[in-house]
Amino acid sequence: MSTKTYFTVEPSSANDVGRLEIAKDCLSEAFKIDSSSSTSSVPKSDSLVQIFTSQRGHSNESKSDQIHEESRASSTNNALGVHEDGIFGQFFGALEKAHYFETKSNEDEEQAFDRATHLFHNALMELRKSRRKEINLKNLADTFKLQGNKAMQSKVYSDAIELYTVAIALCDNNAAYYCNRAAAYTENNQHREAVRDCHKALDIDPNYGKAYSRLGFSYYVQGNYRDAIDEGFRKALRLDPNNETARGNMQAAKQILRERRERENRERARLGLPSTSMIVRPVPPGVIPLEHIDDLDEEMYEAFTSGVETFRAEGLI
């Protein structure tokens, strides 16, 4: 009986790519870059260095613009104050609707109110410094998301979770907010919460590849390797075949399943029981070793799983 030897493959965190994107958000915010603008001078690149160097030549002009904007803003403070009172009321209404204060069981009502007020004014101050012209809940929510990104960069994951939670309370149909909070939950070892947020992100955007990748990693670290492959990494790769993080993590999960099956079969052989490594392959007819199923290409895998469901429905297996 031949014995196969496998080398353990450590998964690369699905959050590695997420951390790079969060870093890009933070750098863009620091230089007041509007990444969504079609006229932005920022190069279309994933390189943080290129983003940084592309803005250095504009620094003096930006400072001059900032002084001019601050001068104009000072003449409208009174009008803004009235508007901000209304935003403040909407902010607290959104937090109450999202049951935010119920999660602060270790605080009394006054402490929770003071904490939320502090969060609001910090975000409002950042929003004023940014180039967003309108102060509204959507822009405020995005400011909380950016603050959450900074907390992630500083590895203060509990703060990141809270900031993303506030962003979600203000704008609960943004898949990225849930996906970012899932990353924070994962770093904080709250994997069930991460799975829940990934599913919520996918409810909003079923084609969100990053959410599938993070869902796979959340299942992986819980030891649920089959769901990590089928519900996470495989679907992420269908949307983005070049996602090497998802590919590497899927291979690591497959190897663990192979090693587990080999251990089970050795134990069954010791007990005189038949091996479980052979199953019927409905399309095309024949037999395939169970350990090779995960090595099928996507077309054959779909045919295989479709055939299994058909056979099962007809009571044949």
Secondary structure, 3 states (H helix, E strand, C coil): CCCCCCCCCCCCCCHHHHHHHHHHHHHHHHCCCCCCCCCCCCCCCCCHHHHHHHHHCCHHHHHHHHHHHHHHHHCCHHHHHHHHHHHHHHHHHHHHHCCCHHHCCCCCHHHHHHHHHHHHHHHHHHHHHCCCCCCCHHHHHHHHHHHHHHHHHCCCHHHHHHHHHHHHHHCCCCHHHHHHHHHHHHHCCCHHHHHHHHHHHHHHCCCCHHHHHHHHHHHHHCCCHHHHHHHHHHHHHHHCCCCHHHHHHHHHHHHHHHHHHHHHHHHHHHCCCCCCCEEECCCCCCEEEHHHHHHCCHHHHHHHHHHHHHHHHCCCC
